[in-house]
Amino acid sequence: MEIKLKYGCNPHQKNAKIEFDDNYLNILNGKPGYINMLDALNSWQLVKKLHEATGKISAASFKHVSPAGAAVAKPLNENFLKSQFLKEKKYSKAAKAYIRARGGDRMSSYGDAAAISSKVDVSLAEYLRKEVSDLIIAPEYESKALEILKKKKNGNYLIIQIDPNYEPSKIEKRDIFGFNLYQDRDTKPITNKIFSKNNIVSKNKSVDNNIKETLITGNIALRYTQSNSVCVAYNGQIIGNGAGQQSRVHCTRLACEKAEKWLLQQHPKVARLNYVDGLSRAAKTNLVDKYLLWDKLSSAEREFLLDNLKEKPELITQKEKQKWLKNFDNLTLCSDAFFPFRDSIDRANKLNVKYISQPGGSIRDENVTNVVDKYNMIMYHTGIRLFRH
């Protein structure tokens, strides 16, 4: 089967198409582009594997071939709802999974590819209807949900249905500059087994019984993130993803900065920001970012922020920020490859990370583990590298 695409990675790259055997994939609405399909097919793999590993409905929010967020379905607490500018209401499990995934990095999720492991219902469709998103991929759609989504983007919202039973061949190939590269597909299981106590290398081996689901979420997300990559996960949700960096510590810094922002978005002083009337949620999101970075803003940026608030905000002091971060227990930091130096561990400690997951295998493993022990963290060596290029 062949589907013509709007264009390749860029508008000047014509003759774009996708080919596949049998009727495993259907375009229910809209016309896909090359990048649309890259995001759709990669995000589908993530949610399918996360659902298989946890048994829970899973969702992802993809941008530029990496997850901006990923999560399993869990209750939405009041602080999180406020931080997302959402009023408390009843959402389905499918909607909760996607709201958590998108809310992991709501700025990066703007114009995303949404993926869900379950049937798309009206609850999810109604939520997604109000968000800026380019496409959704799922195994099934309720008729009413499909009707709602077909009205997005003036009727051009891309809706893709994929057969959940589809499995690709064991060998994958790529064409790079006219050369064909082949390799076994990356299918090594990520399950509870790799997070057994036998794989803990730190002195501290006191593990919370519920932490394995979060560690699985983090590692499966890494498998579908452009390397180098490090992510911070919390309560079955990615809250900071550092993707595509050339050094490990830059991945860690980026992931931790995003995670800190996610945590501080739920601070009471942020909830009390009084915006001028008529602002969209996206606009409010940008204002919160500026508010949290007040000390680093130029005078023009501060003026812009104040012009969009009805009253001057009460700033969060550095001491208050550190105190607030300590309210969140069981933060995990997962890495797609080993840590060659202690710098990433030092940065993770500033965020109050408790669990670290990495493949191990560095000549400095002992040095890194000694730093983990100094901070009384718990570290797993999974033995599984998760590079993706």
N, C-alpha and C positions, 0 to 999 in steps of 0.2 A: 504494500500500500504506500502511496506517496501523498504528502501534503505540501503544497507550496507555501513558503514563508514570505512575509513582507519584505525582508531583506536580511543580510547577515548581521554580524556584530555592529556594523555601521551602515548607514543608508546607501553609501556608494558601493557596498559589497552586494551585488545582485546574484541572481541564480541560486537563491537559498531554498532549500527544501529539506524535508525529513522523510526517511523511508523506513518502513518496518514491515514485518510479516504478520499476517492475520489482523483481526480487528480488535487489538488489545487497547487501543487508544482512540477516543472520539473527541472531536472539537464540537461542543454543544452550542457555543456562541463565540463570536469574535473571530479575528484573524491573527494567528500567532506570528511572532518574529523569532529569529534565531535565539536571542538571549532569553526570550520568554520560555522557549523549550528547554534551554539549559537549566534555568531556574526551576521550572516545573518538574522535570525528571529527577533532578538532584534532590529537591525538597520532598518529592514523593518517596524516594528511597529512605530518607531520614525518618519520616513519620511512620512508614511501614515497619522499619526495623525497631524503632522505639516502642511501637505498639506491641510487636512480637516479644520484646524483651521485658516489658513491664505489665502487659495485659491491660493497659489503660489507653483510652482515646488520646491520641497524640497529635500535635499540630506544630507547624513551622512557619516562620515568616522569612522569606528568602530575598536577598538583594545581591546582584552581581556574583552569583554562583557561590554564595556563602550564607549561612543562616544568621540573620540579624537576631533571631530569637527562636527558641524551641521549648516545648513544654508538654507535660502530661496534664490531663484534666484533674483539677483539684479545686476546692472551694476558693472563692475570691474574698479576702478579708476587707474590712472597711478602709483601712489605710491604703491598700493597693487600689481599691476602687476610686478613692478620692484623688490619688496621684494620677489616675488615668482620666480624670474629669468625668467619671461615670457615676450615675446615681444608682443606689442599691436596687437591684431587681433580680428576678429569677432568670438565670441563663441555663441552657442545656449543657450537658457535659462537653459536647462538641464546641459550643461557644466559649465555655470556660477555658478549654485547652487553647483555643486560638487567641483569646483575649490575653492569656498569660504569655503566649509566644510573642505576640505583637508588642505587648507591654514590656518585654525584656529590654528592648531598645527601640522605643516608639519613634525616635527621630530617624534611625536607620531603616525602620520598617515602612516609612512613608513611600508609597508606590511599590509595594512588595508583591511577591508571588506567595499566595497563601496555599498551604497544603494541610490536609486533614485526613487522618487514617480511617475515619468513619463516614457514614452518610451525612451529607450537609442538610441540616434541618432549618426550619424557619427562624429559630432563635439565632443561629449563627448568621444566616443570610441577612436578617434585620440589623445585626451589629455591623456586618461587613458593608452593608449598603451605605453607611455613613462614613466609612473610612476611605482614604485614598489608597487604592490597590489596583494592580494591573491584571491579576489573574488569580484563579483558584484551580487546584487540581484535587480530585477526590474520587473514591470508587463509586459513589452513588449520590443522588440528589433527590430530595423530596420535590414533588411537582410544584408546590407553592414556593419553596425556596428557590427553585430554578427560575420561576417567574419573576421573583424579586430581583435576583442577580442579573437577569437579562436586561434590566432597565438601567444598570450602572453604566457610567461613561457614555451616556446617550445611546445605549443599546450596543456598545462595542466592547463591553467587558468580556475578557477571555475566560471561558469556562471549559475545563478539560475533564473528561471522565476516563479513568484508567482501570483496567481489569486488575483487581487485587491479587489474582492468582498468577499474573504474568511473572515469569522468571527469565532473565536473559541468559545467554550462553555463558559458559564458564570462562571463556577467553574474551577479553575486550581489546579493541584496537583503536589507534588514533593516527591521523595523517598530520605530520608536522613537516612543513616545507617540502612536501612531496615524498617524504619517507614514512613508511608504515611501521608503527611500533605496536607490539603485542605483549600482553601480560595476563596472568591469571587475575580474574576479578577479585576484589578485596571482600571476602565473605567470612573472614574469621569472626566467630561469634563473640559478642560482648555481653556477658551475662554476670549473674551473681558470683559465679565461680572465680572470676579473676579478682574479685574483691573479698577473697577469703582471708582469714588471719595469717595464713601461710605466706601471703604476698605483702604483708605489712613489714617494712624494714626499719621503722622507727621504734624507739623504746616504748613510746605510748601506744598501746594497742587497745585502748578503751573505745570501742566503736558503738555509736548510736545505731540501734536496730533498723532505723528507717533511712540511713544515709546511703545505702547501696543504690536505691532508685535514683537518687540525685547524681551519684557517680556514673551510673549507666547513662543517664541523660546527657551528662557532660561529655562522655567519651563517644557516644554515638553522634552527637552534634559535631565533634571534632572530625570524625570520619568523613563528614560531608562539608568541611570547611577548608578553604584554600590555605595551604601551609606556607610558612610556619604558623602554628596557631595554638593559642592558650585560651581557655574560657573559664569563667567563674559561674558556678551553678549553685542554686539554692532552692530547696524544697521542690525538686523536680522541674526546675525552670532555669534556662540560661539567662543570666542577668548582666553578662559582660563577655563579649567575644572579641578577642584580639586576633585578627586574621591577616594572612598574607604578608607578614613582616619578615625581614631577612635575619633578624636576631631574636633569640628567645626572650630576652628581657624586654624588648620593645613590644612583643606580643603580650607579655605579662602586664606591663604598664598600661597598655591600651585596655586590656580586659578589666583590670582593677579600677581604672578611671571610670569606665562605663558602669561597672558594678557599684562604685561609690555613688555615682549620680543616681542610679536606680534606688539605692537605699535612702539617699537623702531626699529624693522626691517625695518620700512618705513622712518627712519631718513635719511636725505640727505648724512650724512657721511657714512652710511652703503651702500647706493647706489653707493658711489664712491670707494668702496673697489675694488682693482685691483688684481684679482686672476691669478695664474699661468695657463698656457694653459692646457686644457685636463681634468679639474675637472668636475665631475658630479654635478647635482643640489643638490643631497644628501650631497656630500662632502662640497659644498659651504654652505649648511645649517649648518653643524657642525662648520664650520669656523666662521660664523656669531655669533653663540652661544658663541664661545670662545672670539670673539672680544668684545661682549657686557659684558662679565664677566672678562675683562682684569685684573681688580684689584684683583681678586680672583684666578688668574691662577698661577701655579708654573712656575719656569723658563723654565722647559722642555716644558710645554704647550705653553708658549709664543714663544719659539723658533719654535715649530711646526707650529703655526699660521703664523709667519713671513716667514717661509720657503715656505709657500703656497700662499704668496702674492708677487706681483712683486715689491711692494714698501711699506715702513713702513706706516701704516695707521694713520690717524689723529683721536685720541681717542675722544669719547664723554664725556664731563665733567658731573659731577653729576648735576650741575646747568642747563646744556643744556638738560639733560634727563628730569628733572622736567618741564622745559619750554615746551619741545616737548609734554609731556603727556597732558598738558593743552590744546593742540590743538584739542583734541578729546572730544567733548561734548556728553552728554547722554549715558555715560557708565552705564550699569546696573549690579548689583550683585544679583544673585538669589540663594536661599538656599532651600534644600529639607526638612529642619526642622528648628525649632526656634533657635535664637541666645541666648545662656544662659548668655553671658557676652558681654561687650562692645568691647572686643579686635578685633573682626572681623570688626566692624564698623570703628575702628581706622585704621585698615589696608586698608579697602576699600577707606577711605578718602585720603590716600597717593597716591592711583591710580587715584584720581579725579573722583571716582564713584559718580553719581548723583542720581540714582534710586536704591532702595533696595526692594527685594521681599522675603517674608518669611511667613510661616504659622501663626506665633504668637503662644502664649500659654505658654510662660515661666513665672515663678514667677517674673522674672526680666524684663518683657516686658517694664515697665515704664522707668526703668533705661536705657535700650537700646534705647528707643525712644528719651529720653532726649539727648543722645549723637548724634543721627541722627539730632535732631533739632539744636544742637550746630554747626554742620557742614552744616546746611541748606540743607540737603538732603531730598528726598521724599521717604517715606517707605510705602509699602503695606503689610497688613496682609491678606493673601489669604484664610486662614482657611483650606488649603489643604496640608497635609503632603505627601511627595513623596519618602518615603523610598523604596529601592529596594535591596534585598539580594538574 
